[in-house]
Amino acid sequence: MIIKRIQEKKSYIWMKFHRIYSSFMMTRIFLLLWIAFSLTCCQESRLPYLGTPIVHGDTTIYPVIDSFAMLNQDSVEISKNSLKGKIHVASFIFLSCPTICPQMNVQMKEVQDKTQNMDDVVLLSYSIDPKRDSIPALKAYANRIGGTRDKWHFLYGNQEEVMRLAEKSYYAIAHPDSLAPGGFTHSGGLLLADKEFHVRGVYDGTREDETKRLLKDIAILRKEN
């Protein structure tokens, strides 16, 4: 009984830590967005660019997402090349996640449903645990929660590549952590990228009000592009 209580206490402490850590990372990303917004002096109707731009004279070059190629839940290759001309919303999850992933997927499902008739908007959920999240497992999960084929892609790929993309391209956090619930530490953001692969927004994937803001920003991007 004592051991069980200790284990429950440890689990509770780690869940609290994970939420605090995720909140801290979201605050950092929001700060980066605000700095980017200030630096680019965007008009009110335009979204900021996440990341530090490179300025050459009168030319400003904004960071873009690195090239990648992975398989989705239907074993179809999804790559940067195949996403040309599309806005996408990305998340980093794993199927056995005991904390924020289920909430994130609820919000992604809402985005899917609200953009169902928008052919230029797709959703990407990168698995950070390919050892356990096989393609059949991803397909079964997508079917169970109502993921729409060709709209919401659950991606299977090399773990190192996925984590590099998370941190270097999407400014997210994703890495193994034996002390964290489920064995991974990751941020809970939904990331919005435009048709030129610039990251233009980050939203708390556990909050409905943030999803509403994301949907409004998708509408802004569609007009911009």
Secondary structure by P-SEA (a helix, b strand, c coil): caaaaaaaaaaaaaaaaaaaaaaaaaaaaaaaaaaaaaaacccccbbbbccbbbbcccbbbbbbbccccccccccccccccccccccbbbbbbbccccccaaaaaaaaaaaaaaacccccbbbbbbbcccccccaaaaaaaaaaacccccccccccccaaaaaaaacccccbbbbbbccccccccccccbbbbccccccccccccccaaaaaaaaaaaaaaaaac
